[in-house]
Amino acid sequence: MTIQPHPGALAGIRVVDLTRVLGGPYCTQILGDHGAEIIKIEPPTGDETRGWGPPFRDGDASYFIGVNRNKQSVAMDFTKPEAREILFRLLEDADVLVENFKAGTLERWGIGYEQTLRARFPRLIHARVSGFGSDGPLGGRVGYDAVIQGMAGLMSVNGERGGSPLRLGIPIVDLATGLNTALGILMALIERGKSGQGQFVEASLFDSGVALLHPHLANYLINNKIPGRTGSAHPNISPYDCYPTKTVPIFLAVGNDRQYAMFCRRLGVEALIDDPRFAANRDRVANRDALTALLQPVLDELDGYDLAERLLAEGVPCGPVLDLSHVVEHPQTIHREMVIEEGEYSGFGTPIKLSRTPGGLRSVPQKFGHATRAVLAKAGYSETEIDRLIAEGIAFTTHDAAS
């Protein structure tokens, strides 16, 4: 994988990124992957995820490196009025401002959307990633992924049957909120093309967490039954679960009767196709334990890799449960460029594939303050002015200067 030479679908879109941690940076990396110019402005202490390790590479944690490519790293202290004036200058030709400050922080600094930005920059799209949104009983409160997983009900449906609620092993709420923010920004850009007006876009972790509850919330709103934890099994479909085999666990996701019949034939258990206990999906869900008891002894004697490959080739959704070393080396991962490398940099590839305007790696994650001088110069500051801003602790090029 090399640096992407194509300018990308979002070439010409300029984004000022004030976000830290995960949801916001994940959003702006998506935009940067597809050609938007991202100016990431960090506080003097830096994005805290630079220190969220090990592992580290050249002083920065993998956590930071994973979601901060294709960005120019600038550092400023917005508690100082002159830094806020620099921000205003950068916003003069920006399309989007993305931030995840605690509600009220920008207003205290005199740069809130309704307070200042809407009138001063009428075409600006101001996007906010927040914990609970700006209003409501919890409006303005700080939110973290794991806390929202609990409060939004995700943990209540995750875990083994009869076990305790369990946090999902990936920060799914942060990632989903980043995706929702990117989607909202793109919607606002499309609408601005018609109206000529910017607007405020907000995606909250709480809202995103609740919106991830399908099908559990849909089920509850119809049957009023609180769902329990089912391990890897699906509440509405069977067989749809993780099954041990002789070699590797497989995940089987049979979605219809045709797939069920093909699966049974492949296993040599054709009698289960016409068994009235398993004739239709609703029957298989009602009798899932009995079905599992009949399938598992057969699966125990089979090679999971071979079985999954054969089933997938026949149109039955099935795959081996792989660890990350196997995922990275998988031929499909390599073919789809879902792990990319450039020099010492490595990361996941963009999952959004466009035929004429491909996304991809345009620049590796930058060290703290790497682009401060270049961005300020492009904004019209002279070398002497930049030296003064750095000397007075308004802008920064290194962590040493900020400490």
N, C-alpha and C positions, 0 to 999 in steps of 0.2 A: 504494500500500500504506500502510495506517495501522496504528496500534497495535492489536493484537488485543484486542477487548473481552471475549471469552469466557475464563473462568478456566482452561480447559484440562483435559485428562484427568488430569493429575497435581496438580491444585490440592489444597492441604492437605499435600503432601509437602514436607518441609523438608530441604535438603541443605547440609551444610557442606563446601565445596570447597577443598581445600588443594593442588590441582594447578596445574602450570605447563606451559608449552610447548604440546603439541598433543593427544596421546591423551586425557589427562584433561579438559582444557578442551572438547574436541570432545564427549566424553561428557556433561559437565554442561550444555553448551549444548543438546543434544538434550532433556535433562530439563527445562531451563528453557523451551525452546520450547513445551513441552506443559504448562506451568503450575506446575512445581515451583518453590518458593522457593529460590534458589541464593545462598548467602553465600560469596563467593569471598574467601579470606584469603590475601593475598600477603605474602612476606617484605619486610623493609625495602628491599631492592634492587628489589622488584617482580618480576612475571613477566618473565623476560628477553626474551620475544618482543615486549614493548612497544618494544624497540629493534631488532628484526630488520627493518630497512628500508634503503633506501627501497623503496616509497613510505611517506610518513607523512601523517597527518591530525591536526592539532592536537596534535602531539607524540608520538602513538602510531602504531606501524607497522601497516600493513594486515594483517600476519600475526596480530597480537594482536586487532585489531578483528574479523577474520573468524570467530573462535570464542569470543568472550566477551560476546555480547549476553545479555540477560535474566538478569543477575547483579548482585548488590550487592558493590561493591568495598570490602573492609576490609583494613587492613594491620597486622600485628603481628610482633613478634620472639619466636619461640618458644624461642629460647635463654634467655629470661628466664622464671623460674618463674611470675610473675604472668600472663604472656601465656597460659601453659598452663592456668592456672586460669580464664581467660576462655573458653578453648576448652571446658573441661569444662562451664561454665555454658551455652554455646551448644548443647552436645550434649544437654542435659537434655530438650529438646523437639524434637530433630532425629531424622529417620528414617534418614538416610544420611550417612556420612562418606566422602568420596572423596579419595584422596591418591596421590601418586607419588614419595614420598620414597625415597631409597636404603634398602634393607633394613637394619634395625637403628637407624635414626635415631630413629623414634618410641619405640622401646624405651629408647634412651639418655635420652630426655626423660621416661620414665615413663608414656608414653601408648600403649604397644603394645596390640593387640587382646587377645591371650591374657593379657598381663601385667596390664592394667587395664580396658580398655573393655568386654570381654565381661561381666564381673561387675557393673561399675558401671552399664552401659547395656544390659541384656539384650535389648532390642528393636532396638538399633542395628544397621544393616547397614553394615559397614566394607568399602569397596571399594578395592582397590589396583591401580593401573596400574604394571607393572614391566617391566624389560628382559627378564629370563630366568626370572622366577618366584622364589619364596622358597627353593626347595630345588634339589637336583641339583648336578652338578659346577660349573655356572655360576650357581647360585642367588645372588641378591643383587648380581650384577654390573650395572653401568650399561649400558643399551642405547639406541642411537639408530636411527631408522628406516633410514637408509642402511646401517648396519652389519648390521642384521638382514636387510635385503634380500639382502645378500651371504651371510650365514651360514645363512639359512633356504632358500637355493636359488633365490630369485626372480630374482636377476640372472643365474643360470646359464641360464635359459630365456628371457631377454629380450635382444633385440639382433638384428642382421641375421645371416642364414645365413653361417657362416664367420667372423663378426666376434667381437669381444670381448664379455664380459658387460657388461650395461648397466643402470644404475640406472633404475627407472621414474621418469618425470618428475613424479609426484605422490607424497607420503609415504603410500603405500597401507598400510603396516604400522601407522603411527601411527593413521590413520583407522579401519582395521579393528579395532585394539585398543580405540579409543574406543567403537566400535559394540558390540563384545563386552562391554565393561564396562557400558554402558548396559543391554544385554540381561540380563546377570547380575544387575544391581541390580533390574530389573523382576521377574525370576524370584524373587529373594529376597524382594521385597515381597509377591508373590503367596503364597509359602510361609509368610511371617510371618503372613499373614491366617488361616492354618489352625493354625499352631503357637503363635503369639504370640511367637516367638523370632527374634532377628536372627541373622546369621552373617557370616563373612568371605568376601568375593568377590575373586578375583584373576584378572586377564587380563594376560598377558604379551605383549610384542612378539614374542618368539621363537615362542611357541605360535601366536599369530595369524598370523605369517608362514608357518609350516609349513602351517597350515590353509587358506591361500590357494592352495596349489599345485595345485589341481584344474585340468585333468585329468592334469597331468604326474606327480604322485605316484601317482595311481591307475594310470596306465599302467605306471610303473616297478615297482609292487608286483606286477603281473601278468607283465610281460615281462622284468623285470630289465635293461632297456636304459636307459642314461642318456640323457635327451632332449637334443637339440641345440637351438640357436637357429634360429628359422624366420622372423624378421622379424615381419610382421603376420599371417602365415599360421597356421592352426590345425593342430595335429598330428594331429587325428582327423577333420577335415571338409574337404571341398573341393567347389566353390570357396568359400573363406572367407578373404578377403584384401583388401588395399587395392590398387586398380587405378587407374592414371591414365586420364583421359578427355581430351577436347578442351578442357574448361574447368576442372574441379575433380576432384581424386581422389575416388573413391567407395569405401566399404567395403561389400563384398558378403558376406552371411552365409547361404549356402544350406544349410539343415539337413536337407532330405529330397529324395527323387526328384521329388515333385510340384513343389516350388519350382524344382528344376533344370530341369524341362521348361518351366515358365512362363518362366523366365529365358531359356532358349534361344529360345523363340518370340518373346519381346520383341526379342531381338537379331537375329532372322532367321537363326539357325543351327540350324534344326530337325534337320539331319543329325547333330548331336552328341548328340541325345537317345538315339538307338538305337545309337550307336557303342559296340561292346563294351568299348572302353577306358574308357568313362565311364558305363556302364549303371547302376551302383550306387555308393554313396558310397565303399565300399572300393576300387572300381576307380578312382574319381576321385582318391582319396588316393594310390594307387600310381602314377598317371600325371598328377600335378598339373602338372608342368612342360610336358608335351605339351598339356594342356588350356589352360594359360595362354598358350602360344604361339599357339593357335588363337583365343582370345578377345581378346587384347590388340589386334590390328590393327583389330578391329571397334569395340572400346571407344574407340580413339584418335580415331575419327571422330564420336563422340557427345557431346552436351552432358550432363555428369555430373549437373547439377541436375535437368534434365528426366527423365533416365533413372531417377535415384533416386526421384523423385516418382512416376513411373509404376509402377515395380516395387513400391514400398511400397504403392501403392493396390491392386495385384494380389495382395498377400499375400506378396511376396518381400522378406525383410529386406535393406534397402539404404539407405544414406544418404550424403550428401556429407560429406567431411571438412572441418569448419569451424574457423576460428580463433575466438578468444574474442569478438571484436567482432561476428561473425555469430551466435554462440551467444546473447549478451546480447540481440540484436535479434530473435531468432527468434520468430515468432508463438506457437510452442508454449511457449517459455520464459516469454513474457509472460502467456499464458493460464493457465499453471500456477503463476504467481507464484513462479518460481524465482529471480528477482532482485527483491529488495525494497528500498525506499527510504523513509526517513523523515527529513526535514530534510537534514542533511549525511551521515547514515548511509546506507550501501548495503551489501548483502551477499547471499549466496545464501539462498533460501527453504528452508523445511523440506520435505524429500522425503517425510515421513510424513503422509499426509492422512487425517484422521478426520472423518466426516460430522457427528456431533453435537458433538464437542468438539475443534474445530480448534486446531492449534498455530500459532505465528507470533511476530512481534515484539511483545514486551511492554515492553521497555526497551532503549535503545541501550547499547553498551559504555561503562562508566563510567571516569572518570579514576582514577588510583591513589588509594586511600584515601577516595574520594568518600562512601562510606556508613559509614565507621568510626563516626562519632558517632551516627548513627541506629541502627545495629545494637547498639552498646553500650547506648544508652538503652533500646532495646526489651528488652535482656537484664537491665535493672534497675539499671544504673549511673547514678548521679546526674551532673549536669553538672560538679560539682566533682571527682568521681572521674574522669570522662573527661578533664578538663583535666590532672589529675595523671598519668594513664596516658600521655597524649601528651607532657607535659613531661619525663617520665622515660624516654622512648624505648621504651615497651612497646607502645604503639599509635601509628599514624601516619595523618595525613590528607593529607600531601603528600610528594613525593619530597624536597623541600628539608629537611623535618624529619628524614627518614631518612638523609640523607647527612652 
